[in-house]
Amino acid sequence: MANPDAQNVMELEATGRLLGSEADARDILGEAFGSGAIIIVVPVERLDPQFLQLRSGLAGAFIQKLQQYERRLFIVGDITEAVAQSTALRDFVVETNRIGRHRFVPDRAALSVALS
């Protein structure tokens, strides 16, 4: 895991086990607490494929767990295809980004802007 100092950010590598469950969120929280990170950056490649299928409940439970411990989640990567296939996901992404506590961003450039 990379751990950039800027704004107490913990960035997960693009390769590694898939994430999505509450247990995964707890593991990430442990690492975040250990490093002092407030912002957790997860590449979309690391997400369980069902994470973006809202019916699975993975996204809601995962994000809620991080919210409960006052951590911010930034998911980085192109989810255009998944959003195009699901009105519910599109609405979820729009609302999540509108509120701004957690964010879906398409790439590293957008992440840099969101963190500035």
Contacts in CASP RR format, 6 or more apart in sequence:
PFRMAT RR
TARGET T0000
AUTHOR 0000-0000-0000
METHOD contacts of the structure
MODEL  1
MANPDAQNVMELEATGRLLGSEADARDILGEAFGSGAIIIVVPVERLDPQ
FLQLRSGLAGAFIQKLQQYERRLFIVGDITEAVAQSTALRDFVVETNRIG
RHRFVPDRAALSVALS
1 10 0 8 1.000
1 11 0 8 1.000
1 12 0 8 1.000
1 13 0 8 1.000
1 31 0 8 1.000
2 11 0 8 1.000
2 13 0 8 1.000
3 9 0 8 1.000
3 10 0 8 1.000
3 11 0 8 1.000
3 35 0 8 1.000
3 37 0 8 1.000
4 11 0 8 1.000
6 115 0 8 1.000
7 38 0 8 1.000
7 39 0 8 1.000
7 115 0 8 1.000
8 35 0 8 1.000
8 36 0 8 1.000
8 37 0 8 1.000
8 38 0 8 1.000
8 39 0 8 1.000
9 37 0 8 1.000
9 38 0 8 1.000
9 39 0 8 1.000
9 40 0 8 1.000
9 41 0 8 1.000
9 115 0 8 1.000
10 28 0 8 1.000
10 31 0 8 1.000
10 32 0 8 1.000
10 35 0 8 1.000
10 36 0 8 1.000
10 37 0 8 1.000
10 39 0 8 1.000
10 40 0 8 1.000
10 41 0 8 1.000
11 40 0 8 1.000
11 41 0 8 1.000
12 19 0 8 1.000
12 28 0 8 1.000
12 40 0 8 1.000
12 41 0 8 1.000
12 42 0 8 1.000
12 43 0 8 1.000
12 46 0 8 1.000
13 43 0 8 1.000
13 46 0 8 1.000
14 43 0 8 1.000
14 45 0 8 1.000
14 46 0 8 1.000
15 45 0 8 1.000
15 46 0 8 1.000
16 46 0 8 1.000
17 46 0 8 1.000
18 46 0 8 1.000
18 47 0 8 1.000
18 48 0 8 1.000
18 49 0 8 1.000
19 25 0 8 1.000
19 28 0 8 1.000
19 42 0 8 1.000
19 46 0 8 1.000
19 47 0 8 1.000
19 48 0 8 1.000
19 51 0 8 1.000
19 62 0 8 1.000
20 47 0 8 1.000
20 48 0 8 1.000
20 50 0 8 1.000
20 51 0 8 1.000
20 58 0 8 1.000
20 59 0 8 1.000
20 62 0 8 1.000
21 48 0 8 1.000
21 58 0 8 1.000
21 61 0 8 1.000
21 62 0 8 1.000
22 61 0 8 1.000
22 62 0 8 1.000
22 65 0 8 1.000
24 62 0 8 1.000
25 61 0 8 1.000
25 62 0 8 1.000
25 65 0 8 1.000
25 66 0 8 1.000
26 65 0 8 1.000
28 40 0 8 1.000
28 42 0 8 1.000
28 66 0 8 1.000
29 65 0 8 1.000
29 66 0 8 1.000
29 69 0 8 1.000
29 71 0 8 1.000
31 37 0 8 1.000
32 38 0 8 1.000
32 40 0 8 1.000
32 71 0 8 1.000
33 69 0 8 1.000
37 71 0 8 1.000
38 70 0 8 1.000
38 71 0 8 1.000
38 72 0 8 1.000
39 71 0 8 1.000
39 72 0 8 1.000
39 73 0 8 1.000
39 74 0 8 1.000
39 115 0 8 1.000
40 66 0 8 1.000
40 71 0 8 1.000
40 72 0 8 1.000
40 73 0 8 1.000
40 74 0 8 1.000
41 74 0 8 1.000
41 76 0 8 1.000
41 111 0 8 1.000
42 73 0 8 1.000
42 74 0 8 1.000
42 75 0 8 1.000
42 76 0 8 1.000
43 75 0 8 1.000
43 76 0 8 1.000
43 77 0 8 1.000
44 75 0 8 1.000
44 76 0 8 1.000
44 77 0 8 1.000
44 78 0 8 1.000
44 79 0 8 1.000
45 77 0 8 1.000
47 75 0 8 1.000
48 58 0 8 1.000
50 56 0 8 1.000
50 58 0 8 1.000
51 58 0 8 1.000
51 59 0 8 1.000
51 62 0 8 1.000
52 59 0 8 1.000
52 79 0 8 1.000
52 82 0 8 1.000
52 86 0 8 1.000
52 89 0 8 1.000
53 86 0 8 1.000
53 89 0 8 1.000
54 60 0 8 1.000
54 86 0 8 1.000
54 88 0 8 1.000
54 89 0 8 1.000
54 92 0 8 1.000
59 92 0 8 1.000
62 73 0 8 1.000
63 73 0 8 1.000
63 96 0 8 1.000
63 102 0 8 1.000
66 72 0 8 1.000
66 73 0 8 1.000
66 102 0 8 1.000
67 101 0 8 1.000
67 102 0 8 1.000
72 101 0 8 1.000
72 102 0 8 1.000
72 103 0 8 1.000
73 102 0 8 1.000
73 103 0 8 1.000
74 102 0 8 1.000
74 103 0 8 1.000
74 104 0 8 1.000
74 105 0 8 1.000
74 111 0 8 1.000
74 114 0 8 1.000
74 115 0 8 1.000
75 102 0 8 1.000
75 103 0 8 1.000
75 104 0 8 1.000
75 105 0 8 1.000
76 105 0 8 1.000
76 106 0 8 1.000
76 107 0 8 1.000
76 108 0 8 1.000
76 110 0 8 1.000
76 111 0 8 1.000
77 104 0 8 1.000
77 105 0 8 1.000
77 106 0 8 1.000
77 107 0 8 1.000
78 106 0 8 1.000
78 107 0 8 1.000
79 89 0 8 1.000
79 93 0 8 1.000
79 104 0 8 1.000
79 106 0 8 1.000
80 106 0 8 1.000
82 89 0 8 1.000
83 89 0 8 1.000
83 90 0 8 1.000
83 93 0 8 1.000
84 90 0 8 1.000
93 104 0 8 1.000
96 102 0 8 1.000
96 103 0 8 1.000
96 104 0 8 1.000
97 103 0 8 1.000
97 104 0 8 1.000
103 114 0 8 1.000
105 111 0 8 1.000
105 114 0 8 1.000
END
